[in-house]
């Protein structure tokens, strides 16, 4: 499937707006970023780049924001329709936000968010 970078970024923003407030209200110092692909050439849908809330301690005094990165090309390669793309972006956002809250991949798989 094809979609311009601007249209994909808008889709990600729309999916963020659809997430429950209680999932987003606890986020502190986190930026959501859209990039085409990981620098290492992997086929990841997204990545959490930061320090999980469960490990922060004295975090938050001048640190750069953590980042949740959503990768456009992997999503577009996997999906055939806009509805599938929305579902996959939604799952990616929940998965990476889960990492912010300290939930590991194994538990996210158990919960169906992988």
N, C-alpha and C positions, 0 to 999 in steps of 0.2 A: 504494500500500500504506500501511497505517497501523500505527504502533507508538508506544507511549508513550515519552516522553523517558527514563524510567528503564530500560525494556526495551531501548531502543536503546543506552544507555550500557553496559548489561550485555553486549550483543552485541559492542560495541567492545572491552570488557575481555576477553571470551572470545577474540576474534580476536588481540588482543595476546598472550595466553597461548599461542596456537598458533604464533606466529612463532618462528623458530629462535633459540636462545640467542646464537649468534655474531652475529646481526643486532642484538640488543638490548644485548649486553654492552658494546659500544663507546659507547653513548649516555651522555653526561655532561651533567647539568644541563638535562634536557628533561622537560617536563610534557606529558602527553596530555590534551586537553580536548575535550569534545563541546559543540557549540553548535548551535542550530537552523539558522541561515543566516548568511552573511557580511553585515556591516553595509552593504556597498556594493550589496547586492541581486543580486550575481552568482550563478551556479549552480554554483559550485565544490563539489567533494566534500570537499576538504581543503586545508590550507595549512600550510607550515612557516614559522613566524615566529621567526627567530633568525639566528645567525651559524654558517655551515657549519663543521664541524670542520676543514676544509682551510684556513680563513681566520681561525682563532681567535687565534693568537699567545699573548698573556698573558691570555687569557680565563679566567674562572672565579673571580675574586676578588671576590665580593660582587655579581655581576650577577644579575639576575632570570633564572629559567630560560627557555630557548627553549621554544617551544610548538609542538606538532603538534596542529592543530585539525581535527576531523572534523565535517562539517556534516550534520545529520540530515535536513533536508527535501529536499536534493538527492538523497541516497541513496534515500529513500523514494519520491520521484517517479520515479526511474529503474528501480526494482526491483518485480517482481510477486510474488516468493516470498521466504521467509526464506533459502533457499539462495542465490538470486541476491544478496540483501542481504549475506550473509556474504562471498561472493566479492568483491563491490564494496568492502566495508569493508576486506577483506584487501588488495586492490590499492591502495586509498587509503593505508593504513598503510605498505605497502612503498614506495610512491611518495614519500611525505613523509619517511620515514626516509632514503630515497635522497638527498633534498635535504640532510638533515643531514650526510650523508657527502660532500657536494659534487658529487653527480651531477646534471647538468642535465636539463631536460625532454626534449631531443632524445635523449640517451642512454637515459633511462628509457623512451621510446617504442620505441627499438631493442630494448630488453631485454624489452618486453612489459608494462611496469609503468605504463601510462598509460591 
